Amino acid sequence: MVLDAVTRRQDALVAAVREGLLGPEAPVVALLDVQGIRETARQLHAAFAGPSPVLHTFAVKAGALVPVLELLAAEGVGCEVASAGELTLARAAGVPATRTVFDSPAKTVGELRDALESGVAVNADNPQELARLDALVAERAAAGRDPGAPVGLRINPQVGTGSIGAMSTATATSKFGVALRDKGVEQWVVDNALARPWLTRLHTHTGSQGVPLELMAESVRVVFELAERINREAGRTQIDTLDIGGGLPVNFAGDETEPSFDAYARLLRSTVPALFDGRYTLVTEFGRSLLAKQGFIAALVEYTKSAGGRRIAITHAGAHVATRTAFAPESWPLRVGAFDAQGVPKSAPEVVQDVAGPCCFAGDLMARERSLPALEPGDVVALWDTGAYYFSTPFQYNSLPRPAVHGFWRDSEGRIRFSLVRPAQQIEEILADSGAAQCGALTSGTAPAR
C-alpha cells in the first residue's frame, strides 16, 4: 500500500506539471490523495471495530477545507470543531449535529446556546463554562425544554508531556480542561457530575505530535476509571460516552504509517480492556494522522546560489505554507523530494544544500544542509507529509497568496484526475484583506493630524 501511495503521488506531480497546475503562473500548489484519505478513514474504522459504538470525528483545524470534511463525512467521519468558524465549515460540509463535537477553551455564551439548540455535543472546559451551561440549561427548562445537546467535561489527567511541549495538553499546568490531580479536584468533578444529570460525557486529549502512545493510553485509563466512579456513586449509568480525543503521532521520517490506528487501538485494549466492552460510546478526534501523509506541497525552484560554501535553492514554498517547519524545524522537519521541470525524480549527484522559501526573513528554510540531487532553476521540490495543517493554516507573510489545493485520484483507465478543492488566492483578495476598500480611513480627517 505504501508503494501504491508513493506511485500515485509521483504520477500526480507529473500530471500537475503537464496540466499547468504547477508552473510559472502557479509556482506552488497543494495536492491531496483522495484514495489515500478514503483508505486511511477505513483503517480507522477497522481498528476500533467491536461491541462499543464509536463516533470518529476529524479535528477540523487539521484540514479546514469544506470538500475535505465532505469527503471524510462520506467515509463516516464527523467533525470536532474548536471555534464557531470551524462549526460553520462542518455545517457547510453537511456534517450532522449528531456527528459534531464542539471543543474550545473559550466558548462564548452565544456559541454554547447555539450548540445546545442545534444538538452539537459540547465538552465544557472549566468550572466557569459549566456555570454558563447551568444557566442555559435552566433557561431551557423554564421554557419546558430538555437540556438539548449532549454535554461533557474535559478532564486534564496531568499525565505528563511529550517531546514537543507546545503539543502536549495533559501537563500539570495545561490551559485545557479540569486539572484532575490538583488537590480536591477529583471529588469536585464527581460531586458536580452527580449534581447535573445532563452531564453524560467525559473528554480527554493528551496532545498530538510528540506524545507517546503509552501516555495517550494512560490518559484514557484515568478518565475511564473516573467515569466508573461517577457511575457507581450515581447508582446508574450517568456517564455513557467517553471522548478519548485524538493525537496519534505521524511519522515524518519515512513513507511508513507508524504508529498505526490499529497499534493504538491494540494498546488501548490491553491498557483499558473494559473500554471496548460496549458499556460506553466512544468518540475519537483524530486530525493529523488522517491527512498528513495524504497530501504534499510542490513548488518551483526559482533561483540557486551559493553562500559561505553552502548551496541554496530558492523556491516558492516557505513559511507561508509551512510555518511550523520554518519556525520550529527541530520539531517539524519535512522530507523533501527533488524533481526536474517535468516532475520526474532527479538523477543528478547529491550535494548538501539548503531549500529556502520566498519569505523575507533568514529562517525561511524548509530544509537545512540536506543531501539532495543538485537543484537548478525550473526544477520542482515536493514537501511530503503536509496534507494536515499545512494546507489550511496559511501564514500571510509578505502578502504571499494561498496556493490552490487540488484533490487527485486515478480513474478506471489509470489516468490521474484532479478536482479543485480551493482556488489560489487572487491579488484582489489580498487587497481586500489588507483594507484597500478603507483607503483614506486614517488620512481623510477622521484621524487627528500631527
N, C-alpha and C positions, 0 to 999 in steps of 0.2 A: 504493500500500500504506500510505503514511503517513496518507492521508486516511481509509482504512478503519479504521486503528487508532484515530485520533482520534475518529471517529464511534462506534466500539464503546465506547470508554471513557466518552464523554459519555452515550450511551444507558444504559450500566451505572450511571452515577451517578444518573440519573433513576429507574431501576428500583430501585436500592438505597434511595432515599428512599421510593419508593412502597411497597416491601415491608417497610419498617421496619428494614432492616439498618443504616440511618443515621437517627438521630432522637434525641429527648430521652432515651430509655432506652439508646441506643447512640450516644453523641455523636462517636465516632471509629471508623473502620473501614478495613481494608486490602483492596484489590481487585486480583486478578490476572487478566490476559487469557490464557485458556487457548489460544485460537487463535494469539495473538501468540507465546507460548512455543513452540508447535509450529513455527510458521513460522521463528522465529529458529534453532531447532535444525537445521532443514533447510537453512537458509542456511549454517550452519557446515559441515555435511557436504559441501555442494556446493562450498564454497570450497577445501577440502582434498582433493577427489577426485583420484585419479591412481594411478600404479603403487604408491606406498608404502602399506602397510597403516597405518591411523590408528585409534587409540583416543581418542575425545574423552571427557573426563571433566569433570564440573561441580564447581567448588570449593564444597563443601557449606557453608562458612562464609558464602557469599553468599546462601544461601537454605535454612537448616536446618529445612526442613519436609518431613516424610516424603512427603505426597502430591505435592509438587513434585518430589522426587527420583524418585518413581514415574513421574510424567509424562515427565520427561526420559529415564528409562530406557526407556520405551516408544518414544521417538524415537531410541534407540540411543546415548544419552549416559550414561556411567558416572559414578563419583564419585571425586573427590580429597578425601581426608579429612586433617585435621590434628590429630585427637585421638581418643581411644577413644570419646568421646561421638559424634563425627561418624561414626565407623565403625559404631557401633550404629545410627544413623539410616539409613545406607546399607543395612545388613543388613535393617532393618525394611522398607525400601522394596523389598526383593527384588533389589537390585543384586548380581550375582555377584562373587565374589572376583576373578575373572579380569578384571573391568572396574572394579576399585577400586585406587587408588594411595594409599599412606599417606605423607604428608609431615608432619613436625613437627620442630622443633629440640630437642625434649625428650621423646623416646620412652623409656618405661621398658623394662627387661628383659622384664617380663611382656607388654607390648604388642608388642615385637619378636617374642617367642616365639609369641604368638597369630597375628601376621601370617604368619610363616613356616609355621606349622602349617596355617593356613586358606587359604594361597595368595594373600594380598593383597600386591601388589608394594610393596616398601619402598625409599624413597630415603634412604640414610644421609646425615646432615647434617655429620658431622665425624669426625676420626680416632678419638675415643673411642667413638663409636657403632659405627664399623667394627670396633673391637676387641670390642665386645659381640657383634656379629654373628659374628665369628670363633669365639667361644666357643659360640654357639648352633649354628652350622653344624657345629663339631666334635662337639658333643653329639649332633646328629642322625646324623652319620657313624658315631659309636661304636655307635649303635643300628641301623646298616645302612640309614640313610635318606638320601635326597638332600637338598640344601640347602633344598628347599621352594619358597617363593615367589621370583619374580624380585627381584634386589637391584640397586639403582643407587646412584650417589654424586652428591650435589648439588654443583654447581660454581658458585661465585661468580666470574663473569668480570671483575668490577670495572670495568665499562664506564662507570659514572657514575650521576648522579642525575637524576631528572625534576623537575618543578615542585613536587611535594609530597614532601618528604624522607621523611616517615613511610611513604609508599607505595613507596619505592624500595628494592629488595632486592639490587641489584648495585653498591653503592657500595664504596669502598675498605675501609670498616670495618663492613660489614653483618654482622648477627648470623647470617645464613643461609649455609650451605654452606662449602666449602673455598675459601679466597681464592687464586685461581689465579695472580695476578700477584705475590704475595708471593715473596720470594727462595726458590728451591729447590722451590716447591710443585708446579709443573707436573711436574717429574721425580718428585717423591714420588707424585703421582697415577698416573703411568704405571707406576712400579715396583709400587705397591700393587695396581693393577688386574691387572697381569701375574701377581702372586702369588696372585690369587684368581680362578680360572677361573669361579666362580659370580657374579662381579660383571659383569653384562652390560648395564648401562644407565648413561647419564649424564643428569643432570637440571639444568635451569637455569630460573630465573624472575626476570625483571628488575624486576618490580614491577607495580603496576596504575595506577589513575588518575593522570594527570600524566606518565606515562612515554611519550616519543615512540616511534612505530613503529620508527624507524631504530635507536634504542638497543636495542629488543627484538630486532630482526633481527641486530644486531651480536653480541648475546649468543649467539644460536643459531649464528651463524657460528663463533665462538670454540669452542663446545662441539663442533660438528661436526668442526672440524679436530683437536681433541683426540681425538675418537673415531677419526678416521682414523689418527692417530699410534699410538694404542694397538693398533689392529688390524694396522698394518704391523709393529710390533715383536713382536706376538704371532704373526705369520705366519698368522693366521686371523681370521675374524670373531668376535672375542670380544664387543665392544660391538655389540649388534644392535638396540638400542632407544634413541631419543633422546626424552626427555621435555622438551618446549620450554616448559612452563608455560603461563600464560595472560596476563592483564593488559591485554587490549585496552581502551583508554580508552572512556568513554561521553560522548556529547555531552549535557550538562545544559543547554545554552543553547537548544535547539530540539527539534522532533519528528524531525528527520532522524537516521538512524542512521549516524553518521560518527565515526571511520573504521569501515568495514565489515570483516567477516571476509574478504571477497573481496579488499579492498585490502591487508590484512595478508598474506594468502597470496601475492598477486602480488609484494609486496615481498620476501618470503622466497624466492620462486622466482628473483628477479633477484639477490638477495644471496648465496644459497647454492643454486645450481641443482641440485647433486647431492643435496641433501636429499630431493628428491622422485623419485629415480630407482629406488626400490624396494629399495635395499640395507638401509635401516633402517626399522623400525617406528617410527611417530611417536606420541607421546602429547601431548595438549593438556589444559590445566586452566583453561579459561575460567570465569568466575563472573559478575561484574557485567554483562558485555556480553551475557550470555544472558537476564538477568532485569530489569535496571533499567528499561527502557522498557516492560516488560510489566506494570507494576504501579503503583498510586498509593494514597495515603492521603487520605481525605476526612474532614473534621471540621466540626462546627457552630461557628458564631460565637456565643459566649455573651454577651459584652458588647462595647461600643465606648466609647471615651473619647478625651479629648484631654489632652496634657501638653506644656507648652512650645511650643504651636503645632503639635505633631505628633499626627495622628490615629492611634489604636491600636485594633486589633481583637484581642480576647482569644478564642482558640479552644481546642479540645481536642486539638490536635496540637502537641506541643512536643518538648523534649529527650528525653522518654521513648520516643519513636518515631523521632526524627531527631537523634540525639545528635551526630553529626559536624557537622551543619549548625549546631546551636546553639553548639558549642564552637570550630569552625573554619569560620566562614561564608565566608571568602575562598576556601578550598579546596573547600568543598562547598556551593555555592549551589544553591538549588532554585527552579524556576519555580512560581508559584502561580496557580491558576485561581480565579476568583470566580464564585459561583453563588447563585441565590436559594434559598428554602426548599424548592422543588420540584426542585432540581438543574439548573435551566435557567440558561445563562450570563447574568450580569447585564449590563444595558444602561445602567446609571447612568453619569454622567460620572466619569472617572477622577480620583482625588485621590492625593496622596502619603501613604502610611500605613505603619505597621509591622504585621506579622502576628505576633502573640505566641502562645505556648503557655500551658499551665496550671501549669507548674512554678514553684516558689517561688524563683527567682533572676532577676536582671535580664537576664541574657544569653539567656534562653529565648525567642529570636526566630527565626522561620522565614524572615522577610524583613524587611529594613530599608529604610526610605524607598523603598518600591516603589509605582509608579504603577499603581493598580488601581481598578476601579469601587468607589465608596464602599460599604464593608461595613457591615451592620447586624445586630443580634441576630437569630438564626434563620437567617441566611444560611449557606452552605456554602463552605468553601475546600478546594481539592484541591492536594496536593503531588505534582507529576508526577515521573516517573522514579525512583520509590522502590521498585521491585519487588525490588531486590537489597539485602541487608543491613538495610534499614530495618524490614522485617517480622520478621526472625528474630533480631535482636540488640537487643531492648528494654533500656532503662535503667530500673531500678526506682526512679526518683527520686520522692520524696513518696509512695511506695507506690501509685503510679498503676497501674492494671491494664493488662495487654497487651490490645490490641484484637483483635477477631475478624478472621480472614483468610478471604475468600471468593474462590473462582475464578469467573469468569464466561465465558460464551460465547453465541453466537447460535444458536438452534435452526433447524430446517428451515423454520419459518414466520416467521423473522426476529425472534423474541422473545428478549430477554436472559434467560438462565437462570443460577442461582447454585448453587454447591456449597460447603459449609463445609469449609475446609482446616484451620483451627484455631479452636476456640471462644474467645470472650473470656474472659479470666481472671476468676474469681469472687473475691469478698472472702474466702471461706473459704480459697482457695488462697494469698492474700496473707498471711492469718493463719498458715497452716501454714509458709510460707516464713520468717516472722518469728519462729518459735519459740514460738508460742502454746501448743503442747502441752507446752512445758517451763516454763510459768509456775511460779514458786516455786524454780526451779533455783538462783537466787542469793540467795534470802531464807529458805530453809527450814532453815538450819543447816548446809548443806554448804559455804557460803562464810563466811569469818570476819566477825563483826560488828565494827563500828568501835568 
